Amino acid sequence: MDLDGYFEAFTRRDWLAIEEGHVRIAVIGLGGFARNRALPAIRDGRFCETTVLVSGSPEKAEGVTSEFGIERVIDYEAFHDGDASEAYDAVYVATPPAFHEEYAKTAARLEKHVLCEKPLATDVSGAERMVEACAEAGVVLMTAYRLRTEPSIRRMREMIADGAIGEPVQVHGGFSTRLLDHADSDSWRLDPEVAGGGALMDLGVYPLNTVRFLLGVDPETVQATTHSSGPPFDRVDEHAAFQLAFPEGASASCTASFDAHPDSRLQVLGTDGQLLIREPFGGDVSQELVVERGESHTEYTGTPVDEVREEFDYFAHCIIAGGDCETDGEDGLADLRAIEAAYESAETGERVEINP
């Protein structure tokens, strides 16, 4: 099989069906990721513009408004009251997970489209309410899975679908970090009421969602284990491992850790070959894609892109072009169903069926 075709125009936006359009964004929450990644990505993208900031911290907002030329700043209460709603078309919810539902539901009531950070909510019921509210309002609800627009992941999915490595048999995905190297011991990620869970919820969702995307099918069952060594991880899972079983016999083994050497890997093993990406989940993908088939071994390094910029342009595309959104609220809901089943498995020691 000739693999060159997958690597030509490596960064092509195969999802793009519009030439122009403009979506005004209200950014809700000004944490580090919103300030350092999302706002620059919106500024540098083709189809989005930040016109409103929603923050409870005027000091934080002051520097941001001048840097990005944003004229309107409102607090959370004013957002719920509908202030400045004429100045934006959609919202980006960048708060901790416990607050996703309330902001998404208010946006839906105001008939604004929603891009919400992952996980979509802290539990399945909250995500279901978000999906229902946005569906009733007729607005787009997109879960912020930036890897879905990452060229290396999209090329990987194309090769799997075309049978470049035969039938997928096993997938291995892992994401680990040392949380306390860049967060305090009172971080919201260590509060289960705010985060919804620990390493499994915050990091494990990356390989979980990516595997579902690559294989194009949802898992049927999951078996999981979690472990915490003590404070400050005593209220959430510090380490997690889970195995997913898919229809037709494929399986995925995934790991996540809040307290291990920083690393991420993604390998898809097929009947006739394998695909491997180094460092896929850390936010700056290396674009080093390894393809093995039979006796051939190919390593390709593609041109890097800003996956967050791609994500926002894709969100705007979904709004302007209409049609299906690959990372809609239902997609985020499917991951939460798998995560809840994984936590149940870790507690009971049994393999658990994932409710469709």
N, C-alpha and C positions, 0 to 999 in steps of 0.2 A: 504494500500500500504506500502510495506517494504521500508523504506528510507535509511537503512544502506548501501546499495550498492553505494549510491551517496557519502558517506563519507569515504568509504574505498579507500585508495590510493588517498586521497583528492587532492594532488598536482600533480597528473599524468598529463603529457603533452600529452593530447589526440590528439594533432595536429602533434606530432613528427613522422617523417617517415625516418629520416636519422640517421646514427651513427657517421659520421664524416664529416668534411668539414671546410673550413676556408675562411672568408670574411674580407678583409682589409678595414677599414673605415677611411674616412676623415671627421672629425668633423668640421662643419662650424658654427662659433659663440661660444664664451666662456662665456656666461652668467652663472648665478648661477646654474641653473638646469643642464646645460651641464657639469659644473665643479664638482658639488656635487652629481649628480645622474647618468648622462649618462656615463661619463668616468669611474667611478668605476664599473658600470654595465657591460660595454663592457669588462673591464679587468677581471671581475669575471665570465663572461659567457663562454659557451663551443665553440662557433663558430665564434666569432668576435675578431678583434684586431684593436686598433686605431693606424694608421701608419702616419697620417698627421693631423695637425691642421691648420685651416684657420681662421685667426683673424686679426683684424685691430689694436690690442693692443699688441705689443711685450712684455710689462711688464706683462700682464695677462698670456700670453703664456709661458713666461720663467719659472715660477713656476710650471706650469702644465706639461711641457715637462719633467722636472726632476722627478716629482712625479710619472708619468705614463710611463716613459721610451720611449717617443716619439721623434723621430729624426728629422722629417721634419716639419717645420712651414713656411707657406706662407701667404701672405696677400690676400685680396679679388680680387684685380686686377690680381694677379698672378694666382689665381684659374680660373678666367674667361679666361686667356690666355692659360690654360692647363698645367701650371707648376706642376711638381710632379705627373702628372696623371698616370704614370706608377707604382706609389707606393700605389695606392688604387683601390678597386673594386667597392666601393659604398660610398655614402655620407650620413651623418646625418645632416639635416638642422635644426639648433637650434636658428636661428635668429628670431626677431620679424616678424609677419605675412606679412608685406608689402614687405619683401625681399625674401619670399619663392619662388616666381615664378622665379625670375632671377637666383637663384642658382640651382633650379631644372631643368630649361631649359638648363643651361650650363652643368650640369651633364649629362643630356640626350644627348646633342651634343657630349659629350666626351664618351658616351656609358657606363655611370656609373649608377648603381641602386641608388634609392633615398628613404630614410626614412625621412619624413618631419613632423615636429611638427604640432599640431593642433592649430587653424584651418588651413586647407590646404592653404588658401589664404585669402585675405581681402574681396573678393567678388566671385560670381559664375563665372564670365567671366575669372578671373585669374586662378581659379581652373580648368576650362575647358581647358585652354591653357596648363596647366601643365600636365593634363591627356593626352591630344593629343600629346604633345612633347614626353612623355615617351613611349606612345604606338607606335609612329612612330619609336622610337629608339629601341624598343624591350626590354626595361629595366623595372624592377619592380619599381612601385611607391607605397609606403606604407604610410598611414597616421598614426602618432604615437599615436594611441589609446591604451595605455598600459593596460587599464582595460579588453581588449579583451583576454588577456592571464592570467588574474587574476583568480586563481582557484575558488574562491567563486562565481565569476560571471559566469564562465563556468559551474559549478555545478548547479547554479540557472537556467541557460538556459536549461540544460538537464532536470531538474525537470519540467519546464514549458512545454517543448516539449513532455514529457511523460505523461502529464496530472495529475501530482501529486497534483495540486491545482485546477483541473478542467479547465475550459476555462478562460483565463485572461480577466478581466473586466476593472480594473482600475490600473494604475501605478502612484505612487507618488515619485518624485525625487527632491531633493533640494541640492544646494551647495552654501554656503555662507562663506565669509571671511572678515577680516578687512584689506583691501589692504594696507592702509597707516601704518599699524603696521610693514610691512616689505618692503615698497617701498616709495620713495619720491613722493611729489606732482607733480613732472615733469616726472614721470614714463611713458614709452612708452604705457603702458596699458591705459593711460588717453588721448592719442592722437588718435583720430579716423582715421587719415590718416595712421598711422602706425599699429594700432591694428585692424582696420576694424569695431570696435564696442566696447561696454563696457562689463558689467557683462554677458549679454546674449551671446555674442560672445566668451568671455574668459572662463566663468564658466558654462554657460547654455549648452554648447556643450557636457559636460560630461553626464548629465542625458539624453540629447537628443540622443546621439549616443548609450548609454548603453541600453536605452529603445528599440531602433530599433534593436539592437543585440539580446536582450532577446526575443522579440516578433517575430523576423525573418521577419518583414514586415515594409514597409515605411508608414509614416502617409500621409493622404490625404489632411487634412486642419489644420490650426492653428489659434488660437486667442490669442493675446498677449497684455500685457501692460508693459510700462517701466516708470521709474520715476527717476529723479535726483533732489537732494535738493539744489544744487548750487556748487560753487567752492570747491574742484578741480574737481568735477564730472560734471561740467556744459557742457562739450562737448561730454560726453558718458553717457550711461545708468548706473546709480548707482545700481538700483534694477530692476529686470525683472521677469515676471511671464507669462507662456504660457501654453496653453492647446492644445494637439494634438489629432486629431481624426483618428483612424485607420480603415481599412476595417474590416468587421464583428462586428463592434460596440465597440471595446475596445478604451479606452481613456487614456491619460497620462497628469497629471498636474505637471508642473515643475517650479521651482523657482531658481533664482540666484541673489546674492548680493555681491557687493564690499564693503559694509559698514554695516555689521551685525555680530552678534555673530558667530564665526566660527563653522560650522556644516555641515554635509552632511548625507542624508538618502536616502534609496531606498526601496520601498515597492511595491510588486506586489500582488494585490488582485484578487483572482479567484473565480469561482462559488462554489468551494469546500474547499478552504483554502487560505492561504497567505504565502508569503515569505518576509523576512525583513533582510536587511543588514545595520548595523550601520557603519557610517564613510567610505563609499565606495570610495569617490572621492578625498580624501585629499592627496593621494600619499603613505600612509602607511595603508593599509586596515587591519582592526582588525580581519578579518576572522570569525567574529561572525555572523553566519547565523541562523536565526530563521525560523522554518517551523511549520505552524499550519495547521492541516487537521482534520475536524470534532472535536472530543474531545481531540485529541492528540496535544501536544505542545513539540517541540524538539528544543533545542538550541545546536548548534554545533560550536566549536571553532577549526578551522583548523590550521595547521602549516603555519606560515607566509612565504611568498616568496618575493623576490625583483622583483616587477612587471616590473621594467625597464629592469632588466637583462632578464626576460622572453621575453619582447618585442624585444630586440635585437637578441636573439637567434631565435625567430620566424621569424624576418626579414631575417636572414641568411638562415633559413630553406626554406623560400619562394624562395630565390635566387638559392639555391643548388638543392632543390627537384623539383622546377618548380611547375606548377599547379596553382590553384587559391590562391589568398591572401585574407583573410577575411577582412582585413582593407586596401584595395587598394585605389587608388586615387578616384575611383568612389564612394567609401564609404564616403570619406571626402567631395566630391562634393555634395552628397545627403544631408549631414548635412547643408552645406552652402545654398542650395536651401530652406531648412526648416527655417534657420535663416533669410534669406532675406525676406521670406514670413512673418515671425514673426515681423520683423521690420516694414514691410508694414502694418500689422494688428495693431501694436501699434500706428502708425501714423494716420490710417484711422478710427480706432475703429471698424473695420469689421473683420469677419472671412475670411481668405484668403486661397484659394486653393494653394497647393504646387505643382509646376510644376514637373512632373516626368522627 
